[in-house]
Amino acid sequence: MKVLFLGDVVGKPGRQAVQRLVPRLVARHGADLVVANAENSASGVGVTPDTADELLAAEVDLLTSGNHVWSKREIGPYLDRPGCRLLRPANYPRGAPGRGHGVARTPDGRRLGVVNLEGRVFMKTLDDPFQAALVEIEALRRDGCVAILVDMHCEATSEKAAMGWFLDGKVSAVIGTHTHVQTADARILPGGTAYLTDAGMCGPWDSVIGVKKELAVERFLTQRPVGFEPARREVWLQGALVEIDDETGRALAIERVQEPLPD
């Protein structure tokens, strides 16, 4: 099984990159399934039912999210819809809308379990993501999933790396999101788990992590609230392609993906 995982989709430019580039990447690499982090798909912060549905209509099979998933009020009821294909981090307190794990299926019936987690270093004080990971993985195992991918959405590189080692041999891949900057450390850990600290973003490079650079600079200079707006130029799609053994769930290969959106 080949899985194309996409880093944080940022605003309309990111959605356009997914719409135009995913079909050609699926064809080029023979990807069986596509998973994307959608937490910034609506105007650069948050996700709405419309932006989620737009991505799912663009050959994306399952969506993950992170700390910005709650930014748009209308997303709560959407997360609770039967068959919803947008996940929220599993380690939010009991009673939060939605689910922290899901299953994507290939046309020939193969299954990929996906777990969404959020870190705690420099972020909210949530439930323990390490223990939550074990609970979600066990649920997917009971459901018959051999291949499992984890989206570790957090700020600190150390926390992402720790989760990779903690889950080595327990899942097929641990891929980080949230920082919007793709790292160069794609590898397969000794237990057979593919790891990448951050997948990057699907969005504009002529920016500060997707935001118009002059707005980001103004916030740093003035230390006052400044409304953020997605930039528009030099749009790229970033992520990772993971190949997984169907019988064992062990990763066979991982490579970074970087694809520019033509003007």
C-alpha positions as CSV (number, residue, x, y, z in Angstrom):
1,M,0.0,0.0,0.0
2,K,1.2,3.5,-0.9
3,V,-0.1,6.4,1.2
4,L,0.4,10.1,0.2
5,F,0.2,12.2,3.3
6,L,-0.1,16.0,2.9
7,G,1.1,18.6,5.3
8,D,-1.2,21.4,6.7
9,V,-3.4,22.8,3.9
10,V,-3.4,26.6,4.2
11,G,-6.3,28.6,2.9
12,K,-7.6,28.8,-0.6
13,P,-4.1,28.5,-2.2
14,G,-3.5,25.3,-0.3
15,R,-6.9,23.9,-1.4
16,Q,-6.1,24.8,-5.0
17,A,-2.8,23.0,-4.8
18,V,-4.5,19.9,-3.5
19,Q,-7.2,20.0,-6.2
20,R,-4.7,20.4,-9.1
21,L,-1.7,18.4,-7.9
22,V,-3.1,15.4,-6.0
23,P,-4.5,13.6,-9.1
24,R,-1.2,13.9,-10.9
25,L,0.8,12.8,-7.8
26,V,-1.5,9.8,-7.3
27,A,-1.0,8.8,-10.9
28,R,2.8,9.4,-10.8
29,H,3.5,7.5,-7.6
30,G,0.7,4.9,-7.7
31,A,-0.7,6.1,-4.4
32,D,-3.5,4.0,-3.0
33,L,-4.8,6.5,-0.4
34,V,-4.4,10.2,0.4
35,V,-4.5,11.7,3.9
36,A,-4.3,15.5,4.5
37,N,-4.2,17.8,7.5
38,A,-7.0,20.3,7.0
39,E,-6.9,22.4,10.2
40,N,-5.9,25.6,8.4
41,S,-7.9,25.0,5.2
42,A,-10.4,27.8,5.9
43,S,-8.8,31.3,5.5
44,G,-5.6,30.0,7.0
45,V,-7.0,29.2,10.4
46,G,-9.6,26.5,11.1
47,V,-11.7,24.2,8.9
48,T,-15.3,24.5,7.8
49,P,-17.6,21.8,6.4
50,D,-17.2,23.4,3.0
51,T,-13.4,23.4,3.0
52,A,-13.4,19.8,4.3
53,D,-15.8,18.6,1.6
54,E,-13.8,20.5,-1.0
55,L,-10.6,18.5,-0.1
56,L,-12.5,15.2,0.2
57,A,-13.8,15.8,-3.3
58,A,-10.2,16.3,-4.6
59,E,-9.2,12.6,-4.2
60,V,-8.4,12.9,-0.5
61,D,-9.6,9.9,1.5
62,L,-9.3,11.1,5.1
63,L,-8.6,14.4,6.8
64,T,-6.7,15.1,10.1
65,S,-6.5,18.3,12.1
66,G,-5.0,19.9,15.2
67,N,-5.3,22.8,17.6
68,H,-7.1,25.1,15.1
69,V,-9.9,22.6,14.4
70,W,-12.2,24.4,16.8
71,S,-11.7,27.9,15.2
72,K,-14.9,27.7,13.1
73,R,-18.0,27.2,15.2
74,E,-19.8,25.3,12.6
75,I,-17.3,22.4,12.6
76,G,-18.6,20.9,15.8
77,P,-21.8,19.4,14.3
78,Y,-19.9,18.4,11.2
79,L,-17.4,16.3,13.3
80,D,-20.3,14.4,14.8
81,R,-21.9,13.4,11.5
82,P,-22.1,9.7,10.9
83,G,-19.3,8.7,8.6
84,C,-17.4,12.0,9.0
85,R,-14.0,11.7,7.4
86,L,-12.4,14.6,9.3
87,L,-10.6,13.6,12.5
88,R,-9.8,15.8,15.5
89,P,-6.9,15.0,18.0
90,A,-7.8,12.0,20.1
91,N,-6.4,13.4,23.3
92,Y,-9.0,16.2,23.8
93,P,-11.2,15.6,26.9
94,R,-14.1,13.3,26.9
95,G,-17.2,14.9,25.3
96,A,-15.4,16.7,22.5
97,P,-17.1,16.4,19.2
98,G,-15.8,13.9,16.6
99,R,-13.3,11.1,16.8
100,G,-9.5,10.7,17.1
101,H,-9.1,7.8,14.7
102,G,-10.6,6.6,11.5
103,V,-10.2,4.1,8.6
104,A,-9.5,4.9,5.0
105,R,-10.2,2.1,2.5
106,T,-8.8,1.4,-1.0
107,P,-11.1,0.3,-3.8
108,D,-9.9,-3.3,-3.4
109,G,-10.7,-3.4,0.3
110,R,-7.3,-2.7,2.0
111,R,-7.6,-0.6,5.1
112,L,-5.4,2.2,6.6
113,G,-6.1,3.2,10.2
114,V,-5.3,6.8,11.0
115,V,-4.7,8.3,14.4
116,N,-4.7,12.1,15.1
117,L,-2.9,13.4,18.1
118,E,-1.9,16.8,19.5
119,G,1.2,17.6,21.5
120,R,1.4,19.5,24.8
121,V,4.8,21.2,24.7
122,F,4.2,24.9,24.1
123,M,0.5,24.1,23.4
124,K,-2.6,23.4,25.4
125,T,-2.5,21.1,28.4
126,L,-4.5,18.2,27.0
127,D,-4.7,14.6,27.9
128,D,-1.5,12.5,27.5
129,P,-1.0,11.9,23.7
130,F,1.2,8.9,24.4
131,Q,-1.4,7.0,26.3
132,A,-4.1,8.2,24.0
133,A,-2.1,6.8,21.1
134,L,-2.1,3.3,22.6
135,V,-5.8,3.4,23.2
136,E,-6.6,4.5,19.6
137,I,-4.1,2.0,18.1
138,E,-5.7,-0.8,20.1
139,A,-9.2,0.2,18.8
140,L,-7.9,0.1,15.2
141,R,-6.2,-3.3,15.8
142,R,-9.6,-4.7,17.1
143,D,-11.1,-3.3,13.9
144,G,-8.7,-5.4,11.8
145,C,-6.3,-2.6,10.7
146,V,-2.7,-3.8,10.0
147,A,-1.5,-0.5,8.5
148,I,-1.7,2.5,10.8
149,L,-0.5,6.1,10.3
150,V,-0.2,8.6,13.1
151,D,-0.5,12.4,12.5
152,M,1.4,13.9,15.5
153,H,0.4,17.6,15.5
154,C,2.6,19.6,17.8
155,E,5.1,22.4,18.2
156,A,8.2,20.7,19.6
157,T,10.5,18.6,17.5
158,S,11.4,16.6,20.6
159,E,7.8,15.6,21.3
160,K,7.3,14.4,17.7
161,A,10.6,12.4,17.8
162,A,9.7,10.9,21.2
163,M,6.3,9.8,19.8
164,G,8.1,8.2,16.8
165,W,10.3,6.2,19.0
166,F,7.5,5.4,21.4
167,L,5.4,3.9,18.6
168,D,8.2,2.3,16.6
169,G,7.1,-1.2,15.7
170,K,3.5,-0.4,16.8
171,V,2.4,1.6,13.7
172,S,3.4,2.0,10.1
173,A,4.2,5.7,10.2
174,V,4.4,8.7,12.5
175,I,4.4,12.0,10.6
176,G,4.4,15.4,12.3
177,T,2.4,18.4,11.3
178,H,1.8,22.0,12.6
179,T,5.0,23.9,12.0
180,H,4.4,24.2,8.2
181,V,8.1,23.7,7.6
182,Q,9.1,20.4,6.0
183,T,12.0,18.7,7.7
184,A,14.7,16.6,6.0
185,D,14.8,13.6,8.4
186,A,12.5,11.1,6.7
187,R,13.6,7.6,7.7
188,I,12.5,4.1,8.8
189,L,13.1,3.4,12.4
190,P,14.5,0.0,13.5
191,G,11.1,-1.4,14.4
192,G,9.7,-0.7,10.9
193,T,7.9,2.6,11.5
194,A,8.4,5.4,8.9
195,Y,9.1,8.8,10.6
196,L,9.2,12.4,9.5
197,T,9.3,15.3,12.0
198,D,7.1,17.6,9.9
199,A,5.4,17.1,6.5
200,G,5.4,20.8,5.7
201,M,2.4,22.6,4.2
202,C,0.3,22.9,1.1
203,G,0.4,26.6,0.7
204,P,2.4,29.7,-0.3
205,W,6.1,29.8,0.2
206,D,6.3,33.6,-0.3
207,S,5.1,34.0,3.3
208,V,5.7,33.4,7.0
209,I,4.4,29.8,7.3
210,G,1.6,30.6,4.9
211,V,0.7,34.0,6.2
212,K,1.3,37.3,4.3
213,K,4.8,38.1,5.5
214,E,4.2,41.8,6.2
215,L,1.4,40.9,8.6
216,A,3.6,38.4,10.5
217,V,6.5,40.8,10.7
218,E,4.1,43.6,12.0
219,R,2.9,41.3,14.8
220,F,6.5,40.6,15.8
221,L,7.5,44.2,15.7
222,T,4.6,45.6,17.5
223,Q,3.6,42.7,19.8
224,R,0.0,43.7,19.1
225,P,-2.8,41.6,17.6
226,V,-2.7,41.6,13.8
227,G,-5.2,39.8,11.7
228,F,-3.5,37.1,9.7
229,E,-4.3,36.5,6.0
230,P,-3.0,33.7,3.8
231,A,-0.4,34.7,1.2
232,R,-0.9,33.8,-2.4
233,R,2.5,33.5,-4.3
234,E,4.7,30.5,-4.9
235,V,2.3,27.8,-3.9
236,W,3.7,24.4,-3.2
237,L,2.3,21.1,-2.1
238,Q,4.4,19.3,0.5
239,G,4.0,15.9,2.3
240,A,5.4,12.4,2.3
241,L,4.8,9.2,0.4
242,V,4.9,6.1,2.6
243,E,5.0,2.5,1.2
244,I,3.6,-0.1,3.7
245,D,3.8,-3.9,3.6
246,D,0.1,-5.1,3.4
247,E,0.9,-8.3,5.4
248,T,3.0,-6.9,8.3
249,G,2.1,-3.2,8.4
250,R,5.8,-2.3,8.4
251,A,7.0,0.6,6.4
252,L,9.1,-0.3,3.3
253,A,10.0,3.2,2.2
254,I,9.3,6.9,2.9
255,E,10.2,9.9,0.8
256,R,9.4,13.6,1.1
257,V,7.1,15.2,-1.5
258,Q,7.5,18.7,-2.8
259,E,5.5,19.8,-5.9
260,P,5.0,23.4,-7.1
261,L,1.7,24.7,-8.3
262,P,2.1,26.0,-11.8
263,D,1.1,29.6,-12.4
